[in-house]
């Protein structure tokens, strides 16, 4: 079981690192990491595709505000 825990920990660390890199790239660009700054998602569904993370603005600052509120 110990080997599986080590593997899971490595995967979790890798995922966290990739997420931080993605967020830093979008922070420099000033764009929302979830919708890549578009403010919406392209879908075939008949639902509102507006990005809920940035409220459709595509802005990193709006994304950060919304995300921090969800984490509290």
DRENTITI-338907 format. One record per atom (N, C-alpha, C): residue in three letters; residue number from 1; y negated, z, x negated. Coordinates in Angstrom, 1 decimal, always signed. Example, Ala and Ser with C-alpha at 12.3 -4.5 7.8 and 13.67 -1.06 7.14 Angstrom:
REM residues 2
<ala,1,<+5.7,+7.8,-13.2>>
<ala,1,<+4.5,+7.8,-12.3>>
<ala,1,<+3.3,+7.8,-13.2>>
<ser,2,<+2.2,+7.1,-12.8>>
<ser,2,<+1.1,+7.1,-13.7>>
<ser,2,<+0.0,+7.9,-12.9>>
***
This chain:
REM residues 72
<unk,1,<+1.2,+0.0,-0.8>>
<unk,1,<+0.0,+0.0,+0.0>>
<unk,1,<-1.3,+0.0,-0.9>>
<unk,2,<-1.2,+0.6,-2.0>>
<unk,2,<-2.4,+0.7,-2.9>>
<unk,2,<-2.9,-0.7,-3.3>>
<unk,3,<-2.0,-1.6,-3.6>>
<unk,3,<-2.4,-3.0,-4.0>>
<unk,3,<-3.1,-3.7,-2.8>>
<unk,4,<-2.7,-3.4,-1.6>>
<unk,4,<-3.4,-4.0,-0.4>>
<unk,4,<-4.8,-3.4,-0.2>>
<unk,5,<-4.9,-2.2,-0.5>>
<unk,5,<-6.2,-1.5,-0.4>>
<unk,5,<-7.2,-2.1,-1.5>>
<unk,6,<-6.6,-2.3,-2.7>>
<unk,6,<-7.5,-2.9,-3.7>>
<unk,6,<-7.9,-4.3,-3.4>>
<unk,7,<-6.9,-5.1,-2.8>>
<unk,7,<-7.3,-6.5,-2.4>>
<unk,7,<-8.3,-6.5,-1.3>>
<unk,8,<-8.1,-5.6,-0.3>>
<unk,8,<-9.1,-5.5,+0.7>>
<unk,8,<-10.5,-5.1,+0.2>>
<unk,9,<-10.5,-4.1,-0.7>>
<unk,9,<-11.8,-3.7,-1.3>>
<unk,9,<-12.5,-4.8,-2.0>>
<unk,10,<-11.7,-5.6,-2.8>>
<unk,10,<-12.3,-6.7,-3.5>>
<unk,10,<-12.8,-7.8,-2.6>>
<unk,11,<-12.1,-8.1,-1.5>>
<unk,11,<-12.6,-9.0,-0.5>>
<unk,11,<-13.9,-8.5,+0.1>>
<unk,12,<-13.9,-7.2,+0.5>>
<unk,12,<-15.1,-6.7,+1.1>>
<unk,12,<-16.3,-6.7,+0.2>>
<unk,13,<-16.1,-6.4,-1.1>>
<unk,13,<-17.1,-6.5,-2.1>>
<unk,13,<-17.7,-7.9,-2.3>>
<unk,14,<-16.7,-8.9,-2.3>>
<unk,14,<-17.1,-10.3,-2.4>>
<unk,14,<-17.9,-10.7,-1.2>>
<unk,15,<-17.5,-10.4,+0.0>>
<unk,15,<-18.2,-10.7,+1.2>>
<unk,15,<-19.6,-10.1,+1.2>>
<unk,16,<-19.7,-8.8,+0.8>>
<unk,16,<-21.1,-8.2,+0.7>>
<unk,16,<-22.0,-8.9,-0.3>>
<unk,17,<-21.4,-9.3,-1.4>>
<unk,17,<-22.2,-10.0,-2.4>>
<unk,17,<-22.7,-11.3,-1.9>>
<unk,18,<-21.8,-12.1,-1.2>>
<unk,18,<-22.2,-13.4,-0.6>>
<unk,18,<-23.3,-13.2,+0.4>>
<unk,19,<-23.2,-12.2,+1.3>>
<unk,19,<-24.2,-11.9,+2.3>>
<unk,19,<-25.5,-11.6,+1.7>>
<unk,20,<-25.5,-10.8,+0.6>>
<unk,20,<-26.8,-10.4,-0.1>>
<unk,20,<-27.4,-11.7,-0.7>>
<unk,21,<-26.6,-12.5,-1.3>>
<unk,21,<-27.1,-13.8,-1.9>>
<unk,21,<-27.8,-14.6,-0.8>>
<unk,22,<-27.1,-14.8,+0.3>>
<unk,22,<-27.6,-15.6,+1.4>>
<unk,22,<-29.0,-15.0,+2.0>>
<unk,23,<-29.0,-13.7,+2.1>>
<unk,23,<-30.2,-13.1,+2.6>>
<unk,23,<-31.4,-13.3,+1.6>>
<unk,24,<-31.1,-13.1,+0.3>>
<unk,24,<-32.1,-13.3,-0.7>>
<unk,24,<-32.6,-14.7,-0.8>>
<unk,25,<-31.8,-15.7,-0.6>>
<unk,25,<-32.2,-17.1,-0.6>>
<unk,25,<-33.1,-17.3,+0.6>>
<unk,26,<-32.8,-16.8,+1.8>>
<unk,26,<-33.6,-17.0,+3.0>>
<unk,26,<-34.9,-16.2,+2.9>>
<unk,27,<-34.8,-15.0,+2.2>>
<unk,27,<-36.1,-14.2,+2.0>>
<unk,27,<-37.1,-15.1,+1.2>>
<unk,28,<-36.6,-15.7,+0.1>>
<unk,28,<-37.5,-16.5,-0.7>>
<unk,28,<-38.1,-17.7,+0.1>>
<unk,29,<-37.3,-18.3,+1.0>>
<unk,29,<-37.7,-19.4,+1.8>>
<unk,29,<-38.6,-19.0,+3.0>>
<unk,30,<-38.4,-17.7,+3.4>>
<unk,30,<-39.1,-17.2,+4.6>>
<unk,30,<-38.4,-17.6,+5.9>>
<unk,31,<-37.1,-17.9,+5.8>>
<unk,31,<-36.4,-18.4,+7.0>>
<unk,31,<-35.3,-17.4,+7.4>>
<unk,32,<-35.0,-17.4,+8.7>>
<unk,32,<-34.0,-16.6,+9.3>>
<unk,32,<-32.6,-17.0,+8.7>>
<unk,33,<-31.8,-16.0,+8.1>>
<unk,33,<-30.5,-16.3,+7.6>>
<unk,33,<-29.5,-16.7,+8.6>>
<unk,34,<-29.7,-16.3,+9.9>>
<unk,34,<-28.7,-16.7,+10.9>>
<unk,34,<-28.8,-18.1,+11.4>>
<unk,35,<-30.0,-18.6,+11.6>>
<unk,35,<-30.2,-19.9,+12.1>>
<unk,35,<-30.8,-20.9,+11.1>>
<unk,36,<-30.9,-20.4,+9.8>>
<unk,36,<-31.4,-21.2,+8.7>>
<unk,36,<-32.9,-21.7,+9.0>>
<unk,37,<-33.6,-20.9,+9.7>>
<unk,37,<-35.0,-21.2,+10.0>>
<unk,37,<-35.3,-22.2,+11.1>>
<unk,38,<-34.2,-22.6,+11.8>>
<unk,38,<-34.4,-23.6,+12.9>>
<unk,38,<-34.9,-22.8,+14.2>>
<unk,39,<-34.5,-21.6,+14.4>>
<unk,39,<-34.9,-20.9,+15.6>>
<unk,39,<-33.9,-21.1,+16.7>>
<unk,40,<-32.9,-21.9,+16.5>>
<unk,40,<-31.9,-22.2,+17.5>>
<unk,40,<-30.6,-22.6,+16.9>>
<unk,41,<-29.6,-22.6,+17.7>>
<unk,41,<-28.3,-23.1,+17.3>>
<unk,41,<-27.9,-24.4,+18.0>>
<unk,42,<-27.2,-25.3,+17.4>>
<unk,42,<-26.8,-26.5,+18.0>>
<unk,42,<-25.4,-26.2,+18.6>>
<unk,43,<-25.3,-26.3,+19.9>>
<unk,43,<-24.0,-26.0,+20.6>>
<unk,43,<-23.9,-27.0,+21.7>>
<unk,44,<-22.6,-27.1,+22.2>>
<unk,44,<-22.3,-28.0,+23.3>>
<unk,44,<-22.4,-27.2,+24.6>>
<unk,45,<-22.5,-25.9,+24.5>>
<unk,45,<-22.5,-25.0,+25.7>>
<unk,45,<-23.8,-25.1,+26.4>>
<unk,46,<-23.8,-24.8,+27.7>>
<unk,46,<-25.0,-24.9,+28.5>>
<unk,46,<-25.7,-23.5,+28.6>>
<unk,47,<-25.7,-22.8,+27.4>>
<unk,47,<-26.4,-21.5,+27.4>>
<unk,47,<-27.6,-21.7,+26.5>>
<unk,48,<-28.5,-20.7,+26.5>>
<unk,48,<-29.7,-20.7,+25.7>>
<unk,48,<-29.3,-20.6,+24.2>>
<unk,49,<-29.5,-21.6,+23.5>>
<unk,49,<-29.1,-21.6,+22.1>>
<unk,49,<-30.1,-20.9,+21.1>>
<unk,50,<-31.1,-20.3,+21.7>>
<unk,50,<-32.2,-19.6,+20.9>>
<unk,50,<-31.5,-18.5,+20.0>>
<unk,51,<-31.9,-18.5,+18.8>>
<unk,51,<-31.4,-17.5,+17.8>>
<unk,51,<-32.0,-16.1,+18.3>>
<unk,52,<-31.1,-15.2,+18.6>>
<unk,52,<-31.5,-13.9,+19.0>>
<unk,52,<-31.9,-13.0,+17.8>>
<unk,53,<-31.5,-13.4,+16.6>>
<unk,53,<-31.8,-12.6,+15.5>>
<unk,53,<-33.3,-12.7,+15.1>>
<unk,54,<-33.9,-13.9,+15.3>>
<unk,54,<-35.3,-14.0,+14.9>>
<unk,54,<-36.1,-14.3,+16.2>>
<unk,55,<-35.5,-14.2,+17.4>>
<unk,55,<-36.2,-14.5,+18.7>>
<unk,55,<-36.7,-16.0,+18.7>>
<unk,56,<-36.0,-16.9,+18.0>>
<unk,56,<-36.4,-18.3,+18.1>>
<unk,56,<-37.5,-18.7,+17.2>>
<unk,57,<-38.0,-17.8,+16.3>>
<unk,57,<-39.1,-18.2,+15.5>>
<unk,57,<-38.7,-18.9,+14.2>>
<unk,58,<-37.5,-18.5,+13.8>>
<unk,58,<-37.0,-19.1,+12.5>>
<unk,58,<-37.5,-18.3,+11.3>>
<unk,59,<-38.3,-17.2,+11.5>>
<unk,59,<-39.0,-16.5,+10.5>>
<unk,59,<-38.1,-15.4,+9.9>>
<unk,60,<-38.1,-15.2,+8.6>>
<unk,60,<-37.4,-14.1,+7.9>>
<unk,60,<-37.9,-12.8,+8.4>>
<unk,61,<-39.3,-12.7,+8.5>>
<unk,61,<-39.8,-11.4,+8.8>>
<unk,61,<-39.4,-10.9,+10.2>>
<unk,62,<-39.3,-11.9,+11.2>>
<unk,62,<-38.9,-11.6,+12.5>>
<unk,62,<-37.4,-11.2,+12.5>>
<unk,63,<-36.6,-11.9,+11.7>>
<unk,63,<-35.2,-11.6,+11.5>>
<unk,63,<-35.0,-10.2,+11.0>>
<unk,64,<-35.8,-9.8,+9.9>>
<unk,64,<-35.7,-8.5,+9.3>>
<unk,64,<-36.0,-7.4,+10.3>>
<unk,65,<-37.1,-7.7,+11.1>>
<unk,65,<-37.5,-6.7,+12.1>>
<unk,65,<-36.4,-6.4,+13.1>>
<unk,66,<-35.9,-7.5,+13.6>>
<unk,66,<-34.8,-7.4,+14.6>>
<unk,66,<-33.6,-6.8,+14.1>>
<unk,67,<-33.2,-7.2,+12.9>>
<unk,67,<-32.0,-6.7,+12.3>>
<unk,67,<-32.1,-5.2,+11.9>>
<unk,68,<-33.2,-4.8,+11.4>>
<unk,68,<-33.4,-3.4,+11.1>>
<unk,68,<-33.4,-2.5,+12.4>>
<unk,69,<-33.9,-3.0,+13.5>>
<unk,69,<-33.9,-2.3,+14.7>>
<unk,69,<-32.4,-2.1,+15.2>>
<unk,70,<-31.6,-3.2,+15.0>>
<unk,70,<-30.2,-3.1,+15.5>>
<unk,70,<-29.4,-2.1,+14.6>>
<unk,71,<-29.8,-1.9,+13.3>>
<unk,71,<-29.1,-1.0,+12.5>>
<unk,71,<-29.4,+0.4,+12.7>>
<unk,72,<-30.6,+0.7,+13.3>>
<unk,72,<-31.0,+2.1,+13.5>>
<unk,72,<-30.2,+2.7,+14.7>>
***
